[in-house]
Structure formats: C-alpha cells, structure tokens
Amino acid sequence: MSSDHALDTTLQHTGLAPFDARTESAPVAVPVMRTSTVRFRNLDALDRAQAAKADPAQRSITYGRSGMDTHAALESVFCQLESATQALLAPSGMAAISLGLLSLLDTGDHVLVADSAYGPVRYLEKTVLRRLGIQVTFCAASLEDLERHVQPNTRMLYVESPGSLLMQMLDMPALAQFGRRHDLLLVTDNTWGSGYIYRPLELGFDMSIVAGTKYVAGHSDLMLGAVMSAEPALNKRLHDNHYALGFSISADDVWLALRGVRTLPIRMRESAANALKVCEFLAVRPEVTRIYHPAWPQDPGHALWQRDCTGSNGLLSVQLRLTQAQARVFVDALTLFGIGFSWGGFESLVQLVDPGLLRGHSYWPQTEDALVRLHIGLESAQDLCADLAQALDKAARG
Ligand SMILES: *Cc1c(COP(=O)(O)O)cnc(C)c1O
C-alpha cells in the first residue's frame, strides 16, 4: 500500500491473504496458519531459507516458533501503524517490554525510566534487571530531572506517554532531543496510542512497544505484545534476541488480533467520544477534584496532546474527594463497569488505584483523594453516566 493513503485506508489493506498463483483467487482474511514444523520441498529450498535467516528484512522461516503467514500479516499491520520497518511479536505486552530491554541492555548499563511508566516495569527491574547488573533510575520525565540523573553509563531512556494511571503527556520530541544529545536509545511504551493516534517513531524515538492485548486486539480475549523499530542495526539486534529468547505466539491469538485490529479506528473513535461525554458529566460533580484525560481541555497535557496525537481513546482517571472506604462503595455500586485490570476492549472497566502505586508518581499531587481509572467502552454514554451518578450518590451516603 502506498503511504499517501490515510492510515484508516492502509490499515484495511495491509496483511490480506495473497492470491493463489493458479486460481488467482484468495479469501480476504489470512487463514490461521498453525505450525511447529516447516516442511521444505528439497534441501536446496531449506538451504536458501537458512541463508536468508540472517537478514531480518527477509523474514525467512525454517521453524514454526516465529510463525508463518498469519504472524507476518499482523507484523505488517504493526509496521504500518508505527511507521516501522520491523515488528516482532511477543506473547504479552510485558513480554514485549522484557524483549526490548533485555535485547538492548548489557550488564553495567544504566537506564532512565519515567516514573509514570507501567507499574510492572518496576517489578521487572526488581527481579531481573537488578540481578543482571543493569542499573535503573525511576524519575520524572522532565528535562531537568533527566539531566540531573543521566550518568556516563546511561544507555537508554524508557518512557510511556501518556503515562499509566494518570495519563501524563510527555514532550516526546524534546525527550528525543535530550536522548540524542546523550547518545541514548529512546524507547517508549505506546500502548495508549497503539500506533493509531500516536506515532513515537515519527517523533524521534527509536523503538515503540505496544501491548496488543489492549486496543489492537480490542475484545479482551487474548494476550499479545509487539516491538517496533525502523533502524537496521536496531532491527537486527532485536530480531536476533527475539529468536534467541524463544518467544512464540499462538497463531489463533495472532489471527484474533488481526481480526480485531481492522476495527481499531472505529472502536477507538467511539470510545474516545464516549470518554469525553463522561468527562463532561464528571466535571460538574462535586466529588470530582480532577480529571486525567489528555483530550479533556482542562488536562495540563492537552496542548501536547493536540500537537502530537491524532486522536484519543476511552481511558481516563478521576480523582475523587472520597475516602478509600467511600471509593470502594462507589466502585462496588457500578453495574455497567467491570472491576478488573486491562483496557482497550469493547466494554467499560473500573480500577480503584492502590494509593501505594501512586506514591512513586511525581505527577500525582500526593493527596488523600481516591483515584479511580475508567476505561470507557462502546456502551451508550448516557447509560454509563447514569451508572456513575447512582454509584457516586451511593458513595456519598455510605
Ligand atoms: C497492559 C499494559 C502492558 C502489558 O501488557 P500485557 O499484555 O498485559 O502484558 C504494558 N504497558 C501498558 C501501558 C499497559 O497498559
């Protein structure tokens, strides 16, 4: 597909089933190609495939671990989404983060990690990176703080924008400039944008990581991650490490993600529109002290969002003048919001954020207020607001 089409168009025309050479016909969707063994007609064919394997650009398959056509189709979709030349799949978003960090870091390296990044990255640091002698500093992703914490052995800047839990927008082009100045690898978790509404490689980052579990798959029924990059040397290193570490993703899950991603544009737009209606409702409620949602004009990150993003999604957090006990009553009283982690599916979800998780976020005003994260799904916004209203009323009485 030529790149002068809108992304919505390109997305629908990438990763389709190729025509059969004899019948010149094909289904639209690539079938689920399940395999462990890849069979070759003769040894010459196998030798050619082996020789091509050293070049990541050729995607040569000699064994099923890296997947065949179904996987290749989803990889090409991820490349289109992120303006990348290589996408590597991982069995979860967290596995994609591990792949990115373990592929690029060596013992003795130091990494700057934005304190707004996905919480489990701290667990990866504590259990794996520290043991391997990789040093991590969690700090605010402001230029002043980063300058203060950069060391001679700092090799990577790892961020997430907007950040997990509080949707803190980062100035990605400015961070990219800072990174170039200090010769750092620039890595970002782009699950929020999922390549559709935010394109970090175009903003100067080297590598983008997406939990396909969320908006790409879109139906809360599978786990998947992807790592995207566009620099040949980086691609090669990621490709070789991906192979060495043995990641493999079920062809069924890949196929489901491929089916899900076709409707990513409309699902995201609808969730985003619903989320703004929920913001309008919340903004006038007396219990609400602050709404965290970059598309909401009062959010401090709104100007950066307008400059760097082409859309929004259904994720928002709301700071409530409620005790933890009242907040629990509020969450339990909701009938249309499932209580659970994750987001990006068709359905609305609620998470009462553990105050302990917020203490490490420099963006959090460190109040006693409760924080609730909502994922606004595809239900009627009017119904969702009515549900929120009755639950807030119940919490106030409780
Ligand atoms: C969910 C999530 C991940 C991890 O994805 P999994 O597929 O659940 O492992 C990583 N980053 C962000 C921002 C997420 O929201």
The ligand as a Gaussian input file, in Angstrom:
#p B3LYP/6-31G(d) Opt

LIG

0 1
 C       -1.368000      -3.688000      29.821000
 C       -0.170000      -2.899000      29.561000
 C        1.069000      -3.523000      29.339000
 C        1.268000      -5.010000      29.444000
 O        0.538000      -5.751000      28.528000
 P        0.143000      -7.259000      28.844000
 O       -0.265000      -7.791000      27.526000
 O       -0.975000      -7.196000      29.838000
 O        1.344000      -7.942000      29.397000
 C        2.148000      -2.723000      29.069000
 N        2.037000      -1.385000      29.034000
 C        0.874000      -0.767000      29.249000
 C        0.811000       0.720000      29.190000
 C       -0.266000      -1.489000      29.540000
 O       -1.403000      -0.851000      29.786000

